[in-house]
């Protein structure tokens, strides 16, 4: 019977919590209490790979148990684990804040080892956030701290290895090589470093040699990694490393070895159900088959890549929906529990009041009528007040449910937008590159397929236009005006119609999320015009600013064939427009008649 790791951790967590409670109530010494807090904090840290939410809940609860005066070391350890768990959840800003607080507290302790460890965490987090200057500063300071403290070699190796990876990413290859060599020297000389430490450095070194186009050295480095993995029986990591080896062999024009390596890597990924690795390996195999003119295998592998990508997308979407639903149900059940407790308390109060009234009636027969009237009035008033409280609680429950549903919708919309960006990147980076590779292959001297090359050129252009339409980067990075200007250029170039823009300079002051919705609405309108209107001119005009109590206004017009608005069945494009307008609390009006084009007026309280 398989036992989930969380179940293994649950018993010691409960025992430590009980011990912590007893220590809080009875211990005169702080040290046993601090030991229990630190032990539970270690459990919280381990939960990051199993149930990060439970780990974070446990970690945050430990702050309340800290004795007074607060022990700085224990507090800094709690803050460090909080940063790690928030980083695991993807809440990077909160993670930076906790790491910085831990760093500030550890400066008070004058411990170079502790400073070096937390600076490695900060440096790696800034690396993930692409804030490379801050990452380099923190990692360099960590190497100084750890050298002063003569700390454990693996930690110093981690700092040098991360510095090498950052400089390699920035194409500062001399600096990257210097730090990789320092990391490798530590691994070679220290008995504290594990085989996994060596694998970490060698994998980064292989990437470094690939950047310098030293394919033979890169291949030998990766083969050394595979030898270590064989001793560790690390099948999961082996699929990833063999994929990298196959890419190096392909770049080195050793196509037979590359095909053999990639096929074996794909088999491992399929056997272990490693879908991400399977998708990436399938993409590389497709490129290899195209380069070697194995057209049928290329088409078959491309179809397999699409199947795996769709499966991954569905799983991620299902997971997001389940997480959102679970969060909603949790909040709903919590609100229902509170309401149930209030009802039970009200019932108990009513029962108690009734018993007291009976005692008064039986004990005071002489004033039965007066006491009865008074008691009845008191009972009614109490019931009325309880009823009001119950109605208030039910209203609060309804508000919580409405809020949770709104958050669920917002999360799904955000998820759709993130997925649009992912599809855009895949279309541009993968499909575009594959077609470009096929184009180069077809232009070989022994192949005369000029019509197919022209068709591929058109396909590449279409893919890029689709990617640009799906991605929200233009609006987020350059503003609505620039995004509409690029849309104008694309439409005029591809459709051969005139596209006029009369944009108020204040348009770029719209909130980014609102600007993105406006851009998507315009995309739908343009798409409807190109599909149905047979127009030769499109015109867009904007008015209004993002000031207080001001309204943003957009007028979209084409000179197409028009239609009778009330008699045209609403299609997917029209439903998308209506949904987006409702989402931003806006209004829109369509004015169209056969033979005189279409005007759409959009009004939004900015």
C-alpha positions in Angstrom: 0.0 0.0 0.0 1.4 3.4 -1.0 1.5 6.0 1.8 1.4 9.7 0.9 4.4 11.6 2.4 2.0 14.0 3.9 0.5 11.2 6.0 4.0 10.4 7.2 4.6 13.9 8.4 1.1 14.4 9.9 1.8 12.4 13.1 5.0 14.2 14.2 3.4 17.5 13.3 0.5 16.7 15.7 2.8 15.5 18.5 4.9 18.6 18.2 1.9 20.9 18.2 0.7 19.2 21.4 4.2 19.6 23.0 4.3 23.2 21.9 0.9 23.9 23.5 2.1 22.3 26.8 5.3 24.3 26.7 3.4 27.6 26.1 1.2 26.8 29.2 3.7 25.4 31.6 7.4 25.8 30.7 9.5 28.4 32.5 12.4 27.9 30.1 12.3 29.3 26.6 14.6 26.8 25.0 12.3 23.7 24.9 9.6 26.0 23.4 12.0 27.4 20.7 13.2 23.8 19.9 9.5 22.8 19.3 8.9 25.8 17.1 12.1 25.1 15.0 11.1 21.5 14.6 7.6 22.4 13.4 9.2 25.0 11.1 11.3 22.2 9.5 8.1 20.2 8.9 6.5 23.3 7.2 9.6 23.6 4.9 9.3 20.0 3.8 5.7 20.4 2.9 6.6 22.8 0.1 7.0 19.7 -2.2 3.8 18.0 -1.0 1.1 20.5 0.1 2.5 24.1 0.1 -0.7 25.6 1.4 -0.6 23.4 4.5 3.0 24.1 5.0 2.4 27.9 4.8 -0.5 27.6 7.2 1.6 25.8 9.7 4.5 28.2 9.3 2.4 31.3 9.8 0.7 29.8 12.9 4.1 29.5 14.6 4.7 33.3 14.8 1.9 33.4 17.4 3.8 31.0 19.6 7.0 33.0 19.8 7.9 33.9 23.4 8.4 37.4 24.7 11.1 38.7 24.3 11.3 37.3 20.7 14.3 35.1 19.9 15.9 36.7 16.8 17.3 33.5 15.4 14.0 31.6 15.6 12.1 34.6 14.1 14.6 34.8 11.2 14.2 31.1 10.5 10.4 31.4 10.4 10.8 34.3 8.0 13.2 32.4 5.7 10.8 29.4 5.5 7.9 31.8 4.8 9.8 33.3 1.9 10.6 29.8 0.5 6.9 28.7 0.7 5.6 31.9 -0.9 8.2 31.6 -3.6 6.9 28.0 -4.2 3.4 29.4 -4.5 4.5 32.0 -7.1 3.9 35.0 -4.7 7.3 36.5 -5.4 6.8 40.0 -4.0 5.7 38.5 -0.6 8.6 36.1 -0.8 11.1 38.9 -1.3 9.6 40.8 1.7 10.0 37.8 4.0 13.6 37.0 2.8 14.5 40.7 3.3 13.1 40.6 6.9 15.0 37.5 7.6 18.2 39.1 6.3 17.7 42.2 8.5 17.3 40.0 11.6 20.3 37.9 10.8 22.5 41.0 10.5 21.7 41.6 14.2 23.1 38.1 14.9 26.5 38.8 13.3 26.6 35.3 11.8 28.2 35.2 8.3 27.0 31.7 7.7 23.3 32.6 8.3 23.7 35.8 6.2 25.3 33.8 3.3 22.4 31.2 3.3 19.6 33.8 3.2 21.5 35.8 0.5 21.6 32.7 -1.7 17.8 32.5 -1.3 17.4 36.2 -2.2 19.8 35.9 -5.1 18.1 32.9 -6.7 14.7 34.6 -6.2 15.9 37.7 -8.0 17.3 35.5 -10.7 13.8 34.0 -11.2 12.4 37.5 -11.4 15.0 38.5 -14.1 16.4 41.2 -11.7 19.9 40.1 -12.5 21.8 43.0 -10.9 20.2 42.4 -7.5 20.8 38.6 -8.0 24.5 39.1 -8.7 25.0 41.4 -5.7 23.3 39.1 -3.2 25.1 36.0 -4.5 28.5 37.6 -4.5 27.9 38.8 -0.9 26.9 35.3 0.0 30.2 33.9 -1.3 32.1 36.4 0.9 29.9 35.5 4.0 30.3 31.8 3.5 34.1 32.0 2.9 34.5 34.0 6.2 32.4 31.5 8.1 34.1 28.5 6.5 30.6 27.2 5.9 29.6 24.0 4.3 31.0 23.5 0.8 27.7 22.6 -0.8 26.2 26.1 0.0 29.3 27.9 -1.4 29.0 25.6 -4.5 25.4 26.7 -4.9 26.4 30.3 -4.8 29.1 29.9 -7.5 26.9 27.7 -9.6 24.0 30.3 -9.6 26.5 33.1 -10.4 27.8 31.1 -13.4 24.3 30.4 -14.7 23.3 34.1 -14.5 26.5 35.3 -16.3 26.0 32.6 -18.9 22.4 33.8 -19.5 23.7 37.4 -19.9 26.3 36.1 -22.4 29.2 37.2 -20.2 30.9 33.8 -20.8 34.3 34.6 -19.3 32.7 35.4 -15.9 30.4 32.4 -16.2 33.3 30.1 -16.8 35.2 31.4 -13.8 32.3 30.8 -11.4 31.5 27.3 -12.9 35.1 26.3 -12.5 35.0 27.4 -8.8 31.9 25.4 -8.2 33.4 22.3 -9.9 36.6 22.7 -7.9 34.5 22.6 -4.7 32.6 19.5 -5.8 35.9 17.7 -6.8 37.7 18.5 -3.5 34.9 18.3 -0.9 33.6 15.1 0.7 30.5 17.1 1.8 29.2 17.4 -1.8 26.9 14.7 -3.2 26.6 13.3 -6.7 23.6 15.5 -7.2 25.8 18.6 -6.5 28.1 17.4 -9.3 25.1 16.9 -11.6 23.9 20.4 -10.9 27.2 22.0 -11.9 27.8 19.7 -14.9 24.4 20.4 -16.4 25.1 24.2 -16.2 28.5 23.6 -17.7 27.0 21.7 -20.6 24.7 24.7 -21.3 27.7 26.9 -21.1 29.6 24.9 -23.7 26.6 24.9 -26.0 26.5 28.7 -25.9 30.2 28.6 -27.0 29.3 26.1 -29.8 31.8 23.6 -28.3 29.6 20.7 -29.1 32.2 17.9 -28.5 32.9 19.1 -25.0 29.2 19.7 -24.3 28.5 16.1 -25.4 31.2 14.6 -23.2 30.0 16.7 -20.2 26.4 15.4 -20.6 27.6 11.8 -20.9 29.4 12.3 -17.6 26.1 13.4 -16.1 24.4 10.2 -17.5 27.1 8.0 -15.9 26.4 9.6 -12.5 22.6 9.2 -13.0 23.0 5.5 -13.8 24.6 5.0 -10.4 21.8 6.9 -8.7 19.1 5.2 -10.8 17.6 8.6 -11.5 15.3 7.8 -14.4 13.3 11.1 -14.2 16.4 13.2 -14.6 17.8 10.9 -17.2 15.0 11.7 -19.7 15.8 15.4 -19.4 19.5 14.9 -19.7 19.3 12.5 -22.7 17.1 15.1 -24.4 19.8 17.7 -24.0 22.4 15.2 -25.3 20.2 14.6 -28.4 20.0 18.3 -29.1 23.8 18.6 -28.9 24.3 15.7 -31.3 21.8 17.3 -33.7 23.6 20.7 -33.6 26.9 18.8 -34.2 25.3 17.3 -37.4 25.6 13.8 -35.9 22.0 13.0 -36.9 22.0 9.2 -36.5 23.3 9.4 -32.9 20.8 12.2 -32.2 17.9 10.2 -33.5 18.9 7.2 -31.4 19.3 9.3 -28.2 16.1 11.3 -28.6 14.0 8.1 -29.3 15.4 6.5 -26.1 14.7 9.7 -24.1 11.1 9.7 -25.5 10.6 6.1 -24.4 11.8 6.9 -20.8 9.5 10.0 -20.6 6.5 7.9 -21.9 7.2 5.0 -19.5 7.4 7.4 -16.5 4.5 9.6 -17.8 6.7 12.8 -17.8 4.4 14.8 -20.1 6.5 18.0 -20.1 9.6 16.1 -21.1 7.7 14.0 -23.7 6.3 17.2 -25.3 9.8 18.8 -25.6 11.5 15.7 -26.8 8.8 15.2 -29.4 9.4 18.8 -30.7 13.1 18.1 -31.0 12.5 14.8 -32.9 10.2 16.7 -35.3 13.0 19.2 -36.1 15.5 16.3 -36.6 13.2 14.5 -39.0 12.7 17.6 -41.0 16.4 18.2 -41.2 17.0 14.6 -42.4 14.1 14.8 -44.9 12.0 12.1 -43.1 8.8 13.8 -43.9 6.3 11.1 -42.8 8.0 10.7 -39.5 8.1 14.5 -39.0 4.4 14.7 -39.6 3.7 11.8 -37.3 5.9 13.3 -34.5 4.3 16.7 -35.0 0.9 15.1 -34.5 2.2 13.4 -31.3 3.6 16.7 -30.0 0.1 18.3 -30.5 -1.6 15.5 -28.8 0.7 15.7 -25.7 0.4 19.5 -25.7 -3.4 19.3 -25.7 -3.3 16.8 -22.9 -1.1 19.0 -20.8 -3.3 22.0 -21.4 -6.4 20.1 -20.4 -4.7 18.8 -17.2 -3.6 22.3 -16.2 -7.0 23.7 -17.0 -8.7 21.0 -14.9 -6.3 21.6 -12.0 -6.9 25.4 -12.1 -10.7 24.8 -12.1 -10.5 22.3 -9.3 -8.3 24.6 -7.2 -10.7 27.5 -7.7 -13.7 25.3 -6.9 -12.0 23.9 -3.8 -11.3 27.4 -2.6 -14.9 28.5 -3.2 -16.3 25.4 -1.5 -13.9 25.9 1.5 -15.1 29.5 1.9 -18.7 28.4 1.4 -18.4 25.7 4.0 -16.7 28.0 6.5 -19.5 30.6 6.1 -22.1 27.9 6.5 -20.4 26.6 9.6 -20.4 30.0 11.2 -24.0 30.5 10.3 -24.9 27.0 11.8 -23.1 27.9 15.0 -25.0 31.1 15.2 -28.3 29.2 14.7 -27.4 26.7 17.4 -26.4 29.5 19.8 -29.7 31.2 19.1 -31.6 27.9 19.7 -29.8 27.3 23.0 -30.5 30.9 24.1 -34.2 30.5 23.2 -34.4 27.2 25.1 -32.7 28.7 28.1 -35.0 31.7 28.0 -38.0 29.3 27.8 -36.8 27.3 30.8 -36.2 30.5 32.9 -39.7 31.7 32.0 -41.2 28.4 33.1 -39.4 28.6 36.4 -40.7 32.1 37.0 -44.3 31.0 36.2 -44.2 28.0 38.5 -42.5 29.9 41.3 -44.6 33.0 41.2 -48.2 31.9 41.0 -49.3 35.1 42.8 -48.2 37.4 40.0 -48.7 34.8 37.2 -50.5 37.2 34.8 -48.0 40.0 35.1 -45.0 37.7 35.0 -46.5 35.9 32.0 -47.0 39.1 30.0 -43.5 40.4 30.9 -41.9 37.1 30.1 -43.8 36.7 26.8 -42.7 40.2 25.7 -39.1 39.6 26.7 -39.2 36.3 24.8 -40.6 38.0 21.6 -38.1 40.7 21.7 -35.2 38.3 22.1 -36.6 36.2 19.2 -36.9 39.3 17.1 -33.3 40.3 17.8 -32.1 36.7 17.1 -34.1 36.7 13.8 -32.4 39.9 12.8 -29.0 38.5 13.6 -29.8 35.4 11.6 -30.9 37.5 8.6 -27.6 39.5 8.8 -25.6 36.3 8.9 -27.5 34.9 5.9 -26.9 38.1 4.0 -23.2 37.9 4.8 -23.1 34.3 3.5 -24.8 35.4 0.3 -22.2 38.2 -0.1 -19.3 35.8 0.5 -20.7 33.4 -2.1 -21.1 36.2 -4.6 -17.6 37.4 -3.9 -16.2 33.9 -4.3 -18.0 33.4 -7.6 -16.7 36.7 -8.9 -13.2 35.7 -7.9 -13.6 32.4 -9.6 -14.7 34.1 -12.8 -11.8 36.5 -12.6 -9.4 33.7 -12.0 -10.7 31.8 -15.0 -10.4 35.0 -17.2 -6.9 35.5 -16.0 -6.1 31.9 -16.7 -7.5 32.3 -20.3 -5.3 35.4 -20.8 -2.2 33.5 -19.5 -3.1 30.6 -21.8 -3.5 33.0 -24.8 0.1 34.2 -24.0 1.3 30.6 -23.8 -0.3 29.7 -27.1 1.2 32.8 -28.6 4.7 31.9 -27.5 4.3 28.3 -28.6 3.0 29.4 -32.1 5.9 31.8 -32.5 8.8 29.8 -30.9 7.9 26.3 -31.9 5.6 26.2 -35.0 7.4 29.2 -36.5 10.8 27.7 -35.9 9.7 24.3 -37.3 8.4 25.9 -40.5 11.5 28.0 -40.8 13.6 24.8 -40.5 11.5 23.1 -43.1 11.9 26.0 -45.4 15.7 25.8 -45.2 15.6 22.1 -45.8 13.4 22.5 -48.9 15.8 25.1 -50.4 18.5 22.5 -50.8 20.0 22.5 -54.2 18.6 19.1 -55.1 15.0 20.1 -54.3 12.9 22.3 -56.7 9.9 23.2 -54.6 9.6 27.0 -55.0 5.7 27.0 -54.8 6.0 25.1 -51.5 8.5 27.6 -50.2 6.2 30.5 -51.0 3.4 28.7 -49.2 5.6 28.2 -46.1 6.5 31.9 -46.2 2.8 32.7 -46.1 2.3 30.2 -43.3 5.1 31.7 -41.2 3.6 35.2 -41.7 0.1 33.9 -40.6 1.6 32.2 -37.5 3.3 35.4 -36.5 0.1 37.4 -37.0 -1.8 34.9 -34.9 0.8 35.1 -32.1 0.7 38.9 -32.2 -3.1 38.9 -32.0 -3.2 36.4 -29.1 -0.4 38.0 -27.0 -1.2 40.8 -24.5 2.4 41.9 -24.3 1.9 44.8 -26.8 -0.8 46.4 -24.6 0.9 45.7 -21.3 4.4 46.9 -22.5 3.6 49.7 -25.0 0.1 50.8 -24.3 -3.2 50.7 -26.1 -2.3 53.4 -28.7 0.8 51.5 -29.9 -1.1 48.2 -29.9 -3.9 49.7 -32.1 -1.3 51.2 -34.4 0.3 47.8 -35.0 -3.1 46.3 -35.5 -3.8 48.9 -38.1 -0.5 48.1 -39.9 -1.3 44.3 -39.9 -4.8 44.7 -41.2 -3.8 47.1 -44.0 -1.0 44.8 -45.0 -2.9 41.6 -44.9 -6.5 42.6 -45.9 -5.6 45.5 -48.3 -8.2 47.9 -46.7 -7.8 51.4 -45.3 -7.6 51.6 -41.5 -8.0 55.1 -39.9 -7.1 55.9 -36.3 -8.2 59.1 -34.4 -6.9 58.3 -30.9 -7.1 60.7 -28.0 -3.6 61.1 -26.4 -5.2 60.3 -23.0 -6.1 56.8 -24.2 -2.8 55.3 -22.9 -3.8 56.4 -19.3 -6.4 53.6 -19.1 -5.7 50.9 -16.5 -3.7 48.0 -18.1 -6.4 45.4 -17.5 -9.1 47.7 -18.9 -6.9 48.7 -21.9 -6.4 44.9 -22.7 -10.2 44.3 -22.7 -10.7 47.3 -25.0 -8.0 45.9 -27.4 -9.7 42.5 -27.4 -13.1 44.1 -28.2 -11.5 46.0 -31.1 -9.9 42.7 -32.4 -13.4 41.1 -32.4 -14.9 44.0 -34.2 -12.2 44.0 -36.8 -12.5 40.3 -37.3 -16.3 40.6 -37.8 -15.7 43.4 -40.4 -13.1 41.3 -42.3 -15.3 38.2 -42.3 -18.7 39.6 -43.1 -18.8 43.4 -44.0 -16.9 43.5 -47.4 -15.6 46.9 -46.2 -12.8 49.1 -47.7 -12.4 51.5 -44.8 -12.3 50.9 -41.0 -12.2 53.9 -38.6 -11.6 54.1 -34.9 -12.0 57.2 -32.7 -11.4 57.5 -28.9 -12.5 60.2 -26.5 -12.3 60.7 -22.7 -9.5 60.2 -20.1 -8.8 58.1 -17.1 -9.6 60.9 -14.7 -12.0 60.9 -11.8 -15.7 60.3 -12.8 -14.8 60.5 -16.5 -16.0 58.2 -19.3 -13.9 56.4 -21.9 -15.6 56.4 -25.3 -14.7 54.4 -28.5 -16.4 54.7 -31.9 -15.8 51.9 -34.4 -17.1 52.3 -38.0 -16.8 50.5 -41.3 -18.3 51.2 -44.7 -19.3 47.6 -45.4 -22.6 46.1 -46.5 -24.2 46.5 -43.1 -27.0 44.4 -41.6 -30.3 44.6 -39.7 -29.1 44.4 -36.1 -32.3 42.9 -34.7 -32.5 40.1 -37.3 -28.9 38.8 -37.2 -28.3 35.8 -35.0 -25.6 36.5 -32.3 -22.4 34.6 -33.2 -19.3 33.7 -31.1 -17.6 37.0 -31.9 -20.7 39.1 -30.8 -21.0 37.0 -27.6 -17.3 37.6 -26.9 -17.8 41.4 -27.4 -20.9 41.5 -25.1 -19.1 39.4 -22.4 -16.1 41.6 -22.4 -18.1 44.8 -22.3 -20.2 43.5 -19.4 -17.0 42.4 -17.6 -15.7 46.0 -17.5 -19.2 47.4 -16.6 -19.5 49.1 -19.9 -22.2 49.7 -22.5 -22.2 49.4 -26.3 -24.6 50.3 -29.1 -24.7 49.0 -32.7 -26.1 51.1 -35.5 -26.3 49.4 -38.9 -28.5 49.1 -41.9 -28.0 47.2 -45.2 -26.0 49.3 -47.6 -24.7 51.9 -45.2 -22.0 50.2 -43.1 -21.9 49.7 -39.3 -21.1 51.9 -36.3 -20.4 50.5 -32.8 -20.2 52.9 -29.9 -18.5 51.7 -26.7 -18.9 53.6 -23.4 -16.9 52.6 -20.2 -16.8 54.4 -16.8 -13.0 54.6 -16.6 
